[in-house]
Amino acid sequence: MNFKKKTLPNGLRIITVPTKGNPSVTVMVLVETGSNYEKKSENGLSHFLEHMMFKGTPKRPSPSLIHREMDGMGAQGNAFTGDEYTGYYAKAEKRQWKRALDLISDMYQHPLIPESDLEKERGVIIQEIDMYEDLPRRQALDLLGEVLYGDTPAGWNTLGPKENIKSFKREDFIKYHKKHYTAEKTIVVVVGDLIGTEVNKEVVKLFADIPQGKKVGKLAVRPKQKFPAMKVLKKKTEQSHMVVACRALNASSKKTHVIAILSAILGRGFSSRLFEKLRDEMGACYYTWAYSDEYTDHGYLAIGAGIEARRAKEVLEVILHECKRLTTELVPEDELQKAKDYVAGNLFLGLETSDSLAQFYGLNEIVKGELDTPRQEEERLRSVTALQIRNLAKEIFQNKNLNLAIVGNIKDEKPLKKALKI
């Protein structure tokens, strides 16, 4: 799982990850743009453009030609859009890697964005928005973004509002693509049993004409929270979905490995503190989880649970009590070791395939600006001490960092507001 990184004179970065004996190869091209790079009138454009990139190129002038070529290689292809990145990839048999790279590089650089397909895709994306609005568990995370970051790019939904989706014109996509899909904002990741120099040579050839230009950044996230904040979306659901979050670390912090272990102690795995307390002891929820999410200049630690609305205050108090405990008590050595084993084990379980490795290296390049191997990441995780966890807990578990989002049949918000304190 070692890697090599090469930056071309035009600024384009190539990351090759040799995986000896792997029969599959993944070609992934990422761009440093996503919903956090959008203006309010553009919200949803990054994701909509991702859809339109599959609608044909001058070399492959229809969606069906792209799909047939992908199927003809026996390949799997897709794309994804996040807050700070957009990615396109194809995963194929090793001997098809040049065809896969040619296809993805062509789509990435030369999209036609035909007007006729634009009109069709509006309906597809509106259906996607409707789908997530029918999923209250997903809505709770979107609501959390609003609580944390308000009416700013970091607080907006990646899909955008329907009114934006209905108003975008072809020129908007062309302009956005030209502005962001440039050499300095592009990373090409190739994972497989290949020779890196051969891959680099092919990438240089295929991306020879990629535009250069000023690297366009995003609006910085500068939260000004002083007191606990909450939002409740009242909805007639059988289960209410709660997310408690504290502002925490950005991706470049030297403490990200500490917060990974801290979140595991709280709510990752069936033997985590919150799973044992909320589900096994209290029978108060079906699911509970905890994770930390880091971006280039902001981040948070979140704890979620699916609960009965009538028990919302009770569950909130237990969650905050467990957070508070970490600020005063040292985690026992056996529990700390279990959390380390859990996080390290899940790290490697999540990197079994060439596409997961490509995403691991590509996204770290974007949000962290530096690369480590999974083994180096494991070493940092296993070096975490109980004292580091307590010190970090004191730093993040404070009222000025505390946020709550709930979607469900909550009749009275006042008890929750009163309980929202550490």
Secondary structure by P-SEA (a helix, b strand, c coil): ccbbbbbccccbbbbbbbbccccbbbbbbbcccccccccccccaaaaaaaaaccccccccccaaaaaaaaaaaccccccccccccccccccccccaaaaaaaaaaaaaccccccaaaaaaaaaaaaaaaaaaaacaaaaaaaaaaaaacccccccccccccaaaaacccaaaaaaaaaaccccccbbbbbbccccaaaaaaaaaaaaccccccccccccbbbbbccccccccccccccbbbbbbbcccccccccaaaaaaaaaaaccccccccccccccccccccccccccccccccccbbbbbbbccccaaaaaaaaaaaaaaaaacccccaaaaaaaaaaaaaaaaaacccaaaaaaaaaaaaacccccccaaaaaaaaaaccaaaaaaaaaaccccccbbbbbbcccccaaaaaaaccc
